[in-house]
Each structure stands twice: as C-alpha cells, then as structure tokens.
Amino acid sequence: MLERMKNVSRFLDRAFPMPRLLAPPTVGIDISDASIKWLSIEEKRGERRVRTYGEYPLSAGLVESGVIKNVAALAEALESVRKEQGGITAVHACLPEEPAYVFSMYVPSGTPREQVQRMIEFEFEGRVPIPPTASVYDYNRIGIVEAGSEEIAVSVLPREVVDAYIEAFDSSGFTLLSLEVEARSVGRAISLSRATDPVTLVIDVGRGRTGFAVLKHGIPIFTSTVDVGGDSIMHALMEKVGLSEEAAETYKNDIGLLTPPNKNTKELEAVSGAAATIADEVVRHYHYWDTRRNEEGNRMSPVERVVLVGGNANLKGLTDYISGRIQARAERANVWQNVATFEEYIPPIAKQKSLQYATAVGLALREFAL
C-alpha cells in the first residue's frame, strides 16, 4: 500500500467518490507534537451527531514541528487509538503546516488537471525551495473566474514528510483515505465553503506555536506558524508567579487579560507579555493581507473575518485584546456549525475544549463532503 500511495498526490480534495451507501464510516485524526485527537461523525435521518472522540498523549520528541521523528512509535500510538476509538479503520488525517508551502495562483479557466499540475511545477522556482521531484503537491479550485482565469490554492510538502505519515498509518492498521493540510480541515469546520464566504484570517493558538491561515471560500491560500503559544503563558504564570500547573490553567481561562488594569499584578504581567507577542504577529499578518495590492495597484480582497481556534484561544480577554490591536472584530470559532445547530443537538465536548478539536471536526466532515 505504501509504495502505491507514494505515487499518488492525494492530500487535498482529490475526488474519487464512492457511493455513500458503500463508503465505510471514517474517523478524522489530528496529530500534533503533543497528542493525537480523533473524532467521527455519524448521520442518521439527516441529522449529524458525534460518534466517537478522544485524545491520546504523545511522548515528547516523537513528533517535532509536525515532522515525525519516530515512525514506529507513532504507529504504535495510532494502533492504540484504533483500538480505543470504536473499531473504525478508515481515516482522514491532516499534515502539518510548519513544513508546508501554501499559495494561490491563477490558471486559464477549464484547464485540465494534468496541465494545471505542470503549471504549478513552473511556479516552484519562485515559491518553493524544494524541487517537484522531492515534493507532494495538489490544489483546490477556489472557483473565482475573472477575465478567463481561475484562482487555485496550492499546497506543497516535502515528500519525505508525507511518506512518514503514510507509513505510520499503514503500520498501525488504519486505512488512510486522505491527507490534507491542517488549515484545510479547519476551514471545512468553520466556513460554509461558499462564494459568499468572507476572506478569513484563522489564528490557531496551540501549546507551543500559533498558526495563521488565510481562507478564501474556506480554502487556505496562505499559512505560517510562529513559535509562541499558550505554553509561554503557562510557564510565565508558574515560574514568575509560582502557580501550580492546574492553577495557572484556571487563571489563564477564567481571568487571563481581564485583571483590573489599576492592579499591577505579577499575574497580569506574566499573561500580557505572551499575549502581546501573539497579538503582534496577528497585527502583522492582518495588515499585510488587509492592504495587499495587485499588479495594477488595486486593492485585493481584504480580510473580513478574524477567527480563533486552538485550546489556548480560550485565554480570557484574548479576542477583545486582538480586536483592539487590529481595530476589527475577532471571535472564537464555532467548530460545530457544519455538524448541527445547538437547538438541535448539544455535542458531548465542552465549548472551551471544542476549540482543540477544530481540525478533527473538519477531517470528520470529509465523510460527507466526498
């Protein structure tokens, strides 16, 4: 299976659809440096419900910045997940954004796939510092047509990175149906994927890093990561204030940046320093995309929506703080909007916790998108 999959670029929305009645149930699996999260969705009589979900911790150093350092150990962890999550073996999984190159380009409308791929390869020299032979790449059609041209979103990863993920899943007993960049999964969860969708800046605040993605119609056209996340806030509260890990987590989520400003507390200083670093990066990304111009000097589609996901997006007061810095509204995502309304169904994952499952939810939704 591994050799067969190596020759196929299948980590975006390659559509080889199987009739829904014949398709097996699937689970979305999100692998980070710290854990494996999984979630599956079932649909009965037109209503979607969470079938199973969970989290499996990973040892430090097994995965670093999204790159698998120990394939055999990750395969063992995935095998444990396979046994734990209810016997589903068909998987949609994500690839890390850190080693990925994501960009948009224009091609003539109606260009055949094979020709589009050749056109993408011509773009490598100026956009991607690895040759096509050492990479795996694919694209999504965004669907905007102007003067006979169509915009596409391209994602490129080093082949060795992709091969390691394929090998780990293959060795674990899972049947890997697809791989896609993390931002594509998040976009499927939080966007309606329509032409009317606003250009969205997604801020994924994790433990050790913060990811940024610009979505157009729910499809990423840009991604980047910076090495600052919620761990820096936790460490500051534990080291500078002396809080326990549990107390630091509670303080971060329940008080955070809302400490009265007239109280110059150590807690506020510890939290605001790390939050300011994250906000500085948000400002930089937001203003770059909000003020872009095309070759004719005309303003391109500005960012109209700023959305936060990730477990550390729960820092109290963070959305208001970012809103003040960019002078635009920032909000936490509703990762369930394409699953069910809260009037119909209350998912079994608490609202704060659900922000950690944005990627897994988007992967699980592929079962209904193919």
C-alpha positions in Angstrom: 0.0 0.0 0.0 2.8 2.4 0.9 4.5 2.2 -2.5 1.2 2.6 -4.3 0.3 5.7 -2.2 3.8 7.3 -2.7 3.0 7.7 -6.3 -0.3 9.5 -5.7 -0.7 13.1 -4.6 -3.8 12.8 -2.5 -3.5 15.1 0.4 -6.2 17.6 -0.7 -9.6 17.2 -2.1 -8.9 14.6 -4.7 -12.3 13.3 -5.6 -12.6 9.6 -6.3 -16.0 9.4 -4.7 -17.6 6.1 -3.6 -21.3 5.8 -3.3 -22.3 6.9 0.3 -24.1 3.7 1.0 -20.9 1.7 0.2 -18.5 4.0 1.9 -17.2 2.8 5.3 -17.5 5.0 8.4 -14.5 7.2 8.9 -12.7 9.0 11.7 -10.7 12.3 11.5 -7.3 12.1 13.1 -5.3 15.2 14.0 -1.7 14.6 15.0 0.2 17.4 16.8 3.5 17.4 18.7 1.8 16.7 22.0 -1.2 14.4 21.2 -3.4 12.6 18.7 -7.0 13.8 18.7 -9.7 11.9 16.9 -13.4 12.5 16.1 -16.0 10.8 14.0 -19.5 11.8 13.0 -22.5 9.7 12.1 -25.6 10.8 10.2 -29.0 9.3 10.8 -32.1 10.5 9.1 -30.3 13.6 8.0 -29.0 14.5 11.5 -25.4 14.5 12.3 -24.0 13.5 15.7 -20.6 12.9 17.2 -20.0 9.1 17.1 -16.7 9.0 19.0 -13.9 11.3 20.0 -10.8 11.3 22.2 -7.2 12.4 22.8 -4.1 10.3 23.1 -0.9 11.9 24.5 2.4 11.6 22.7 5.8 11.4 24.2 8.0 14.5 23.8 10.2 14.3 20.7 8.1 11.8 18.9 6.7 14.5 16.6 8.5 17.8 16.4 7.1 20.8 14.5 4.8 18.4 12.7 7.7 16.2 11.5 7.6 12.6 12.6 10.9 11.7 14.3 10.0 8.1 15.2 7.6 6.4 12.7 7.4 3.1 14.6 6.5 4.8 17.9 3.8 6.9 16.2 2.4 3.8 14.5 2.1 2.1 18.0 0.3 5.2 19.3 -2.1 5.2 16.3 -2.7 1.5 16.8 -3.8 2.2 20.4 -6.1 4.9 19.0 -7.5 2.5 16.5 -8.4 0.1 19.3 -9.7 2.9 21.6 -12.0 4.8 19.2 -14.5 2.1 18.4 -13.2 -0.1 15.6 -13.4 2.4 12.7 -10.4 1.8 10.5 -10.9 4.3 7.6 -9.2 7.6 8.3 -9.0 11.2 7.0 -5.9 12.8 8.5 -4.0 16.1 8.4 -0.5 17.1 7.5 1.5 19.7 9.5 1.6 23.3 8.3 5.1 24.0 9.5 6.9 22.3 6.6 4.1 23.2 4.1 4.1 25.8 1.4 0.6 27.2 0.6 -0.1 29.8 -2.0 -2.6 30.8 -4.7 -2.2 31.4 -8.4 -4.3 31.9 -11.5 -4.7 29.4 -14.4 -6.9 29.7 -17.5 -10.5 28.6 -16.8 -11.2 25.0 -17.6 -7.5 23.9 -17.8 -7.2 20.1 -17.4 -5.8 18.8 -14.2 -2.6 17.4 -15.8 -1.8 20.8 -17.4 -2.6 22.6 -14.1 0.0 20.4 -12.4 2.6 21.3 -14.9 1.8 25.0 -14.4 2.2 24.5 -10.7 5.7 23.0 -11.2 6.7 26.1 -13.1 5.9 28.1 -10.0 8.2 26.1 -7.8 11.4 28.0 -8.5 10.0 31.3 -7.2 7.8 30.0 -4.4 9.0 26.6 -3.1 12.6 25.9 -2.1 12.4 22.2 -2.9 12.2 20.6 -6.4 8.9 19.0 -7.6 10.6 15.5 -7.5 11.1 15.9 -3.8 7.6 17.1 -3.0 4.0 16.1 -2.9 1.6 18.8 -4.1 -2.0 19.3 -5.0 -4.5 22.1 -5.4 -8.1 23.2 -4.9 -10.1 25.3 -7.3 -11.3 28.3 -5.4 -13.9 29.0 -8.2 -13.3 32.7 -8.8 -13.2 33.4 -12.5 -12.0 36.8 -13.8 -11.3 37.5 -17.5 -11.0 33.9 -18.4 -8.7 32.9 -15.4 -9.4 30.9 -12.3 -7.8 31.1 -8.9 -6.5 27.9 -7.4 -5.0 27.2 -4.0 -1.8 25.1 -4.0 -0.3 23.1 -1.1 3.2 21.6 -1.2 5.0 19.4 1.3 8.3 17.6 1.3 7.8 14.1 0.1 9.7 12.6 3.0 7.3 14.3 5.5 4.2 12.9 3.7 5.8 9.4 3.3 6.4 9.2 7.0 2.7 9.9 7.8 1.6 7.3 5.2 4.0 4.7 6.7 2.8 5.4 10.3 -0.9 5.0 9.4 -0.2 1.9 7.2 1.7 0.2 10.0 -1.0 1.0 12.5 -3.7 -1.0 10.8 -5.7 2.1 9.7 -6.8 2.5 6.1 -5.7 6.1 5.1 -8.2 7.6 2.7 -6.8 11.1 2.5 -4.3 13.6 3.8 -4.7 17.4 3.7 -3.0 20.4 5.3 -4.4 21.3 8.7 -5.8 24.7 7.6 -7.9 22.9 5.0 -9.5 20.8 7.7 -10.1 23.8 10.0 -11.7 25.7 7.0 -14.1 22.9 6.4 -15.2 23.1 10.1 -15.6 26.8 10.4 -16.6 28.0 6.9 -19.6 27.4 4.7 -17.3 27.0 1.7 -19.4 29.3 -0.4 -18.5 32.1 -2.8 -20.1 34.5 -0.3 -17.8 33.4 2.5 -15.6 36.4 3.7 -11.8 36.2 3.4 -10.9 34.9 6.9 -7.8 35.0 8.9 -7.6 32.0 11.2 -5.5 32.1 14.3 -4.8 28.7 15.7 -3.3 29.2 19.2 -1.7 25.9 20.3 0.5 25.0 23.2 3.9 25.7 21.6 3.1 27.6 18.5 0.4 29.7 16.8 -0.6 29.0 13.3 -2.0 31.6 10.8 -4.1 30.8 7.7 -5.9 32.9 5.2 -9.0 31.2 3.9 -10.8 32.1 0.7 -14.2 30.3 0.4 -12.9 28.0 3.2 -9.8 27.1 1.3 -6.3 28.1 2.6 -4.3 30.4 0.3 -1.6 31.1 2.9 -0.3 29.5 6.1 2.5 30.3 8.5 3.5 29.4 12.1 5.3 31.2 14.9 6.9 29.6 17.9 4.8 31.2 20.6 1.7 29.7 22.1 -0.2 29.0 25.3 2.8 27.2 27.0 4.6 30.5 27.2 1.7 31.9 29.3 1.6 28.8 31.5 5.3 28.9 32.1 5.2 32.6 32.9 2.5 32.0 35.5 4.2 29.1 37.0 7.7 30.5 37.1 7.1 34.2 37.8 4.0 33.9 40.0 4.5 30.5 41.5 1.2 29.0 40.4 0.8 25.3 40.0 0.0 24.0 36.5 -3.7 23.5 37.4 -3.9 26.9 39.0 -2.2 28.5 36.0 -4.6 26.9 33.6 -7.6 28.1 35.7 -6.2 31.6 35.9 -5.5 31.7 32.1 -9.0 30.7 31.2 -11.0 32.4 33.9 -9.2 35.7 34.4 -6.5 36.0 31.8 -6.2 39.5 30.5 -9.2 40.8 32.4 -7.2 41.6 35.6 -8.1 45.2 36.5 -5.5 47.4 34.9 -5.1 49.5 38.0 -3.7 46.4 39.7 -0.1 45.9 38.5 -0.1 42.3 39.4 2.6 39.7 38.5 -0.2 37.6 37.0 -1.2 40.3 34.5 2.4 41.0 33.6 3.0 37.3 33.0 -0.1 36.9 30.8 0.1 40.1 28.9 3.7 39.6 27.8 3.0 36.4 26.0 -0.4 37.7 24.7 1.3 40.8 23.3 3.7 38.6 21.4 0.8 36.6 19.8 -1.1 39.9 19.1 2.0 41.4 17.4 2.0 38.5 14.9 -1.8 38.8 14.4 -1.3 42.5 13.6 1.5 41.8 11.2 -0.5 39.1 9.3 -3.7 41.0 9.4 -2.4 44.3 8.0 -0.3 42.6 5.3 -3.4 40.8 3.9 -5.7 43.7 4.5 -3.6 46.1 2.5 -2.4 43.9 -0.4 -2.4 45.3 -3.9 -2.4 43.6 -7.2 0.0 44.3 -10.1 -2.3 47.2 -11.3 -2.2 48.7 -7.8 -5.8 47.8 -7.0 -6.6 46.6 -3.5 -7.2 42.8 -3.4 -9.8 41.1 -1.3 -9.2 42.3 2.3 -9.6 40.2 5.4 -13.2 40.5 6.6 -13.3 38.0 9.4 -10.8 37.0 12.2 -11.4 33.7 13.9 -9.5 32.0 16.7 -9.3 28.2 17.3 -7.0 26.0 19.3 -7.1 25.2 23.0 -5.2 28.3 24.0 -7.6 30.6 22.2 -9.5 30.3 25.5 -7.3 32.8 27.2 -9.8 35.1 28.8 -9.9 38.5 27.1 -7.8 37.5 24.1 -10.4 38.1 21.4 -11.1 41.6 22.8 -7.3 42.3 23.1 -6.7 41.3 19.5 -9.8 43.2 18.3 -8.3 46.4 19.9 -5.0 45.8 18.3 -6.3 45.3 14.7 -9.4 47.6 15.0 -11.6 44.8 13.7 -13.7 42.1 15.4 -12.0 38.9 16.4 -14.1 35.9 17.6 -13.7 32.3 18.7 -14.9 29.8 16.2 -18.0 27.6 16.4 -16.5 24.3 15.2 -19.9 22.6 15.1 -21.6 24.9 12.7 -21.5 22.4 9.9 -22.4 19.5 12.1 -25.6 20.7 13.9 -27.2 23.7 15.5 -27.3 23.9 19.3 -31.1 24.0 19.1 -30.9 20.5 17.5 -28.0 18.9 19.4 -25.5 19.7 22.1 -22.2 18.0 21.3 -20.5 16.0 24.1 -17.4 18.2 24.1 -17.4 21.3 26.2 -17.3 24.7 24.3 -13.8 25.6 25.5 -12.5 22.1 24.8 -14.1 22.1 21.3 -11.6 24.7 20.0 -8.9 22.0 20.3 -11.0 19.7 18.0 -11.4 22.1 15.1 -9.1 20.2 12.9 -10.5 16.8 13.8 -14.1 18.0 13.2 -13.1 19.3 9.7 -11.5 15.9 8.9 -14.5 14.0 10.1 -16.7 16.2 7.9 -14.8 14.9 4.8 -17.0 11.8 5.1 -19.9 13.9 4.0 -18.0 16.1 1.5 -16.7 13.4 -0.8 
